[in-house]
Amino acid sequence: MAAPSEIRIEPAHAAVAPSLAVRFRLWRNRLVGSTDFRRLIARVPVLRALGNRKANALFRLTGGFISSQLLLAGVRLGLYELLRDKVLSAVEIAHRLNVPPTRMRTLLNASADLGLLIEIEPDLWALDDAGTVIASDPGVAAMIRHHDMLYRDLLEPEQLFREGAGNTELGRYWAYARGGDPGALPPMAVADYSTLMRHSQSMMADCILAAHDFSRYRMLVDVGGGDGAFLTAAGRRHRNLKLGLLDLPAVAERARIHLAAEGFAARSQVFGGDFCRDPAPADADCVTLIRILCDHDDDRVRVLLDNLHRSLRPGARILVAEAMSGPSAGARLASAYFGVYFLAMGSGRCRSADEISDLLTEAGFQAAKTVSTSNPLIATLVCAQR
């Protein structure tokens, strides 16, 4: 096997002496790629366990589509909903879901192997932890259904990376990502994605409200707030907080109806407009951008933040909350997922907290600070002051 000093460097880089880290990584890669080395690992018990973990991780990647389709099948069939708060036999599950028993057993066994179900007694099936979350949180099930659209856009993934997003399903679904005048979108163009965002907001709202104290504010305005799901959660948590929402006219009308239905008509104001052009309410002392910046490319983000900086009074706070890239396991998962999602969507990217802080500072905001949450996979916060 080649020692680190024997690793070849491509001619284009020959003029620059490679660092020790580079030489070590190339040597290590050659070692791991060696069949003889992998056979050696298999013969040593301690190394065998490490090798098996690496092999299992690689297999999860290669078989990931199977896992996602098992999830989708369970949601579409109503499997998790059926087993919520009950246990049933395979035959009874098959009968209720109109699936042949032999095929249902295949689905049940595979779902148990993925930690979705558990055979709590012989042929008596119940939800495991992950299945319980899917059954109890409509937002998770909604996102699993939604992913079917993304998978169709990824049928030829190499084309997406070579050519970028063209006429993708995600680009059509997120209507404001298509360009043009988003303020002119009709109600039907925003209905589906607004509903999805409301259903998937629960865990995000809990994450934000646990990480930041909104009781210090008099009026909170959620910019791009959709149907008002986050404002509803914040309003329930903080009874004296006045609520405001700015979104596209077609979305704002939905938010007005939703907030009134939740009992917040007297405490809320809804403004229809384009957050890149129209001013935010001047009396807001806190504005939130929840899963907003990530949807847009840098140029549009700059326009948005510049507009907010002009609109807000000195001392007002701005809070950005979204999944961000970073070193934690959750942040790395989020970055990989959203990097491809936004590529298929045709707009936006997953940024680091430092990148968002830089964009806020560039727009004129001060004292940008990163705030960790209980789950970086869902969100990290960046706060700054006007």
N, C-alpha and C positions, 0 to 999 in steps of 0.2 A: 504494500500500500504506500501511496505517495506521502512523504512528509510535507509539512507546510511549505518548506522552501522549494519544493518541486512543483508547486501549483503553477500552471501557465496563466499568464495574464494576456488578454487580447491585445493585439498590436496598437489599437487606438489609444490604449491606456498605458502603453509601455513607457512613455516619457514621464509618467507620474508614478512614483514608488508607492505600491499599495500599502495600506496600513496593516498593522498586525491583525486587527479585527477582520479585515477583508481576507487576508491570507488564511486565517484560522477558519473562517466560515467556508471558504472554498475547499479547504482540506477536509473539513467535517462533512460537507455535502458529498464529496467523493467517497468518504468512508461509509456514510449511510447508504449510498447508492450501490455499494459493493455487495454482491451476493454472498461472498465468503464471510464478510463481516456480519451480515444478518444471520447466517448459519451459526456463527460463533455466539451471537446474542441468544439464540434459541437454546443453546446448550448450557448457558449459565443462568441459574434460577433467578437471581436478582435482576440481571439484565433482561431476562425473558419477560418478566412482569412489565418492565418499562417498554420493551418492544411491543408487547401485546397492547398496551395502552395506546401507543402511537398507531398501531395497525387498526385498532377499533375506531380511533378518531378519523383516520383516513376513510374507513368503510362508511362511517356516518356521513361523510361528505359525498361519497360516490352513491350512496343509497338514500340521500336526503330527499329526493323527489318522491320516493316510496312513502317516506314518513309524512310528507306534506299531503299526499293524496289519501293516506289513511285518515289523517285529520279531517280532510274535506269530506270523505265518505261518511265519517261518523257524524259530522255536523249536518250534512244534507239528509242523512237517514233519520236524524233525530235520536241517535244512540245515547248521547250524553244527557240530553233532556229527559229521555225515558228513564234512565237510571238515577236521576237526581232523587235522593232521599229514599231509594229502595234498592233491593237486590232481586235479580231474576235469573232463571236458568237460561241456557243457550237456546233451548227450544222455544221458550216463551218469548224471548227477545226476537228470535227469528220470526215467529208468528205475528207479533205486534208490528214489526217493521217490514213485513212482507219480503223477507229474504230467505232463500233455501237454507235449512239448518246447517248443512255441511259448509256452505260459504260463510255463513254467519260465524261459525266456529273459527274459521280462518281469520276473519276480521277481529274477533274477540281475542284470540291468542296473540295476533300481531299488535293489537292495541295494548295488551298487557305487557308485552315485551318493551313497548315504548313508554311505559309508565302512565298510560292513560286510564287503564282499567286494572282491576285486580280480581283474581279468582279466589274469593275470600274463603270459600269452602268448595269441595268438589262440585263442579258445574253450578256454581252459584256466583254470579258476577256483580261487582259493584264498581263505582268510580274510584280511581286512585286520585292523588292530589291534582295532577294536571287536568284530568277529566272533570274534576269538581270545579276547578276554576273556569273551564270552558262552559260548563252547564250553568254556572251562577253569574257569569259576566257576559251580557249580550254583546259588548264591544269586542271581546275576543272572538266569539263566533262570527260576528260580522266581518272582522278582518280576515278570518280564515276563508270565508266565502269570497271576499273581495280579491284574495290572492289568485283565484282562478284566472282573473283578467291579466295579472302580471305574468303568470306562467305562459299564457298564450303569446304574450309579447316577447318571451324569452325562448320560443321554440327554436330560433336560429340565433343563439346568443352572440356568436362571433360577428354576425352582421351588425348587431346593435353596437358593439364596440368599434367596429370599423367605420360604420356610416352614421351612427347616432340615431336618435329617435326620429322616425318619420311619421307615418300615420298609425301610431300605436293606440291600443285601446285605452291605456292609462292617459295618454295625451288628450283623447276625446273625453274621457271621464272627468278629469280635472279641467273643466272648461276654461278657467282663467289662465291656464298654462299655454293656451294655444296662441296667445298674442292678441292683437286687436284691442278693442276697448272693453275691458272687463265690466265696466259699469253698465254696458248695454246688454248684458246677458239676461235672457228671460228667466222666469221662475223655474221652468222645467229643466233648464241647463244646470241649475245649482241644487236641485232637490236631492238627487241621489247622494252626492258627495257631502252635502250638509247633514243629511241623516246619518251617514257613516261616521262623520266626525263627532256628532253628538253621542252616538252609541259607544265610540271608542275613547271617550273623554274621561271616564270615571277614574281609572287608575292614574291617569295624568294629573287630574285635579287633586286627588289625594296626595300625590307626590309633591306637587307645588305648594299646597296649603300647609303641609307638614314642614316644609323647608323654609318658608318665608312668612313672616307675621304681617298680615294685611290689616290688623286692627289699628295700626298707626295711621291709616289713611282715612280721609273723609269721602273721596270719590275715586273709585276704580273704573277705568275704561279699558275694556278688552278690545284691542284693535285686531280686526279679522276674526272676531269672536264667534262666527258661525251662528248656530241656533241659540247660543247663550248657555251652553252646558257648563262651562267653567264659572260664569257669573252666577249661575244657580247654586253651584256648590259653594262658592265664596260667600254668597248672600246668606245661605243657611248657616255657615260657620260664624259669620260676623254680622250680627243683627243691625248694627248702626251704619253699615257701609252702604253708601249710595253707589248705584251700578250704572255703567254706561257701556255701550257697544257701538263700534263703527265697523261696518262691512258693506259689501256691494248692495245696492238697493234691493235686488231680488232676495238676497240673504237676510238683509235687515228686516224685511217684512216677516219672514219666518221667525226671526228672533223675537220680534215684538209679540207675536202670537204665543210663542213658547214661554217667554218670561211672564206674560200675563196669566197663562194657564198654571204656572208654578207659583202664582201669588205675588209676583214682584212688579206688577204694573205701576204701583205707586212709588216704588223705590228705584225704578230704572228709566233710562233714556236711551233710545235707539236712534242711531244716525246712519242714514244710507249714503254711501259715497265711495270714492276710490281713495284708499289710504295712502296712495302715492301722490295725490293731488289735493285732496280735500283736507282741511285742518281737523285735528282731533279737538274735542271740547277743551276750551282754554282753562276751565276750572278743575280739570282732573289733576290730582296730586300723585296718581300712579297710573301708568299704562302698562298693559301686558301684551306681549307678542308670543302667543303660544302656538308652536308648530307653524310659524309664519315665515321666518327668514329662510328656513331650510327649503321651502318650496320655490325659492326664487334665486336667480343668478345674481352675482355680485353687483352688477350695474343697477338692477332694480332695487336691491337691498339698500344701496347707497341713496337712491332717490327717496325711498320710504323713510329711512332714518333722517335724512335731511329735512323732509317734510314734517316729521314729528318734532324735530329739534326746533323748527320755526314755530310750531303750534303751541308747544308746552311752555308753561310759565317757569321761571327760574326756581329751582329747588324741587321740581317734580321728579319722580322716580320713573325709570323705565326698566322693565323686567322681561328678559328673553328666556323662554323655556322651551326646550326641545331636546331630542336626542342628539348628543354631540360626540365627536370622535375623541378618543383619549386612551390612556393606558389600561384602564380597568377592563375586566372581561366583558361586562355589560356594554361599555362604550365601544369596544372593538366589535362586538356582535352588531350593535346598532350601526356603526360606520360601514361595515361590509354590506349589511342589508340595504340601508338607505342609499348608499352609493349607487347600487344597481337600480333601485326603485326610481330614484330621481333621473337616472340616465334614461330609463324606459319612459318616464313621464315627459321628458324633454325639457325640464326646468328644475333648477335648484341643486343643492348638494349638502352633504353632511359636513359641517364645519366643526373645528375645535373651539373650545371656550376662548382661547387666546385670539383666534381669528375673529370671533364675534366681538370680543373686547376691542380689537383694533378697529373694526368697522364702526362701533359706537363712538370711539375716541375721534375717529376721522370726521364723524358727523357733528362733533362738538360736545358730546356728552362727557362727563367727568367721573373720575373715581370708579371705573368699571371694576367689578369684583365678581369672581366665580363662587357660586354657592353649590355645594354638593347636595344631592338628594339621597333618599334611601335606596333608590334604584336607578343607577346611571343608564341602564338599558332603556328606561322610559324617558328620563329627562335629566338634564343638568341646567342650572340657572346661571344667568349672567345679569347682574344688576348694575345700573349706572344712574347718574344724576344729571338733570338738565342744568 
